[in-house]
Amino acid sequence: MTEPVAVAASGTLEWSPGLDTRITLLCAGLIFLWALALGVWKYRQMAVSPTHLAHPYVDIAHRAALMYSFATLLLAAFAELSSWPTAVNLTAALVVIAFFVGAIASYTVHGFLRDTDNQFSHPVRGTHGFMLALIVGEIGGTAVLVAGFVAGWA
């Protein structure tokens, strides 16, 4: 863990985030940009649709990307305040982010292909295995970062 705040000679506070935090913040920004681009796609589908609705998975991809971008900011905060080594924090954050990105990508593909409005009604091989890995990866990675944050209190 790095000391995130220092007092400069001018008397102002300076923040120097660790590598784990900077990479996680970059991921949050990239996911947010992706969400904004998905919003344009969603808008376009709504504008030309007779029902003024986007495909369900375009809508899901847009909303998920927005939520995951802000969830990634939360991971960055936990990484910055964690007492674990940078490598542990970065690994934990990237595992969670990889599953966020995988989920958004899956929703985007379904929206592009317009092949389903419920990916679990006719799941492809590996869907349930991916979901189990997602559950373990997202909860486990987040738990590591929260534990590091709590350990930093001592």
C-alpha positions in Angstrom: 0.0 0.0 0.0 1.3 3.4 -0.9 0.7 6.5 1.1 -1.9 8.1 -1.1 -1.8 11.7 0.2 1.2 13.9 0.9 1.6 17.6 1.6 3.5 19.4 -1.1 5.9 22.3 -0.4 3.1 24.6 -1.4 0.9 23.3 1.4 -1.5 21.5 -1.0 -2.4 17.9 -0.8 -1.1 15.6 -3.5 -2.4 12.1 -4.2 -0.1 9.5 -5.8 -2.2 6.4 -6.4 -0.6 3.0 -6.6 -0.2 1.1 -9.9 -3.1 -1.2 -8.9 -5.4 1.9 -8.4 -4.3 3.6 -11.7 -4.8 0.4 -13.8 -8.2 -0.2 -12.1 -9.2 3.5 -12.7 -8.2 3.2 -16.4 -10.4 0.1 -16.7 -13.3 2.0 -15.1 -12.8 4.8 -17.7 -12.6 2.4 -20.6 -15.7 0.5 -19.5 -17.5 3.8 -19.1 -16.6 4.8 -22.6 -17.8 1.5 -23.8 -21.1 2.1 -22.0 -21.5 5.5 -23.7 -20.9 3.9 -27.1 -23.5 1.2 -26.3 -25.8 4.1 -25.4 -25.5 5.5 -28.9 -26.3 2.1 -30.3 -29.3 1.7 -28.0 -30.5 5.2 -29.0 -30.2 4.4 -32.7 -32.2 1.2 -32.3 -34.9 3.0 -30.3 -35.0 5.8 -32.9 -35.7 3.4 -35.8 -37.8 0.8 -34.1 -41.6 0.8 -34.5 -41.9 0.1 -30.8 -39.1 2.6 -29.9 -37.3 -0.1 -28.0 -33.8 -1.4 -28.4 -33.1 -5.1 -28.5 -33.2 -6.4 -24.9 -29.5 -7.4 -25.0 -28.5 -4.0 -26.3 -30.3 -2.4 -23.4 -28.8 -4.9 -21.0 -25.3 -4.4 -22.3 -25.7 -0.6 -22.0 -27.0 -0.7 -18.5 -24.5 -3.4 -17.3 -21.6 -1.4 -18.7 -22.7 1.7 -16.9 -23.1 -0.2 -13.6 -19.9 -2.1 -14.0 -17.9 1.1 -14.8 -19.0 2.5 -11.4 -18.4 -0.8 -9.7 -14.9 -0.7 -11.1 -14.4 2.7 -9.4 -15.3 1.0 -6.1 -12.7 -1.7 -6.7 -10.2 1.1 -7.4 -11.0 2.7 -4.0 -10.6 -0.7 -2.2 -7.4 -1.4 -4.0 -6.0 2.0 -3.1 -6.9 1.6 0.6 -5.9 -2.1 0.9 -3.0 -3.1 3.0 -2.2 -6.1 0.7 0.7 -5.9 -1.8 0.1 -4.2 -5.1 0.3 -7.5 -7.0 -2.5 -9.0 -4.9 -4.8 -6.0 -5.3 -4.2 -5.8 -9.0 -4.8 -9.5 -9.5 -8.0 -9.4 -7.5 -9.3 -6.3 -9.3 -8.4 -7.7 -12.7 -10.2 -11.0 -12.1 -13.4 -9.1 -11.2 -12.9 -6.7 -14.2 -12.3 -9.6 -16.6 -15.7 -11.0 -15.6 -17.4 -7.6 -15.9 -15.9 -7.3 -19.4 -16.9 -10.8 -20.3 -20.5 -10.3 -19.3 -20.8 -7.0 -21.2 -19.2 -8.6 -24.3 -21.7 -11.5 -24.1 -24.6 -9.1 -23.9 -23.2 -7.1 -26.8 -22.9 -10.2 -29.0 -26.5 -11.3 -28.2 -27.6 -7.7 -29.0 -25.7 -7.7 -32.3 -26.9 -11.2 -33.3 -30.4 -10.7 -32.1 -30.3 -14.4 -31.4 -32.2 -14.4 -28.1 -34.0 -12.3 -25.5 -32.9 -14.7 -22.7 -29.5 -16.4 -22.9 -30.6 -19.0 -20.3 -33.7 -20.2 -22.3 -31.4 -22.1 -24.6 -27.9 -21.8 -23.1 -24.8 -22.7 -25.2 -22.3 -25.2 -23.9 -20.3 -23.6 -21.1 -22.8 -21.0 -20.0 -23.4 -22.4 -16.6 -19.7 -23.1 -16.1 -19.0 -19.5 -17.0 -21.6 -18.3 -14.5 -20.1 -20.4 -11.7 -16.6 -19.0 -12.5 -18.1 -15.5 -12.6 -19.7 -15.9 -9.2 -16.5 -17.2 -7.7 -14.3 -14.6 -9.5 -16.4 -11.6 -8.8 -17.2 -12.3 -5.2 -13.7 -13.7 -4.5 -11.8 -10.9 -6.0 -14.0 -8.3 -4.3 -13.7 -10.1 -1.0 -9.9 -10.0 -1.3 -10.0 -6.2 -1.8 -12.5 -5.6 1.0 -10.4 -7.8 3.3 -7.3 -5.8 2.4 -9.2 -2.6 3.1 -10.4 -3.9 6.5 -6.9 -5.2 7.3 -5.6 -1.6 6.7 -7.6 -0.4 9.7 -5.4 -2.2 12.2 
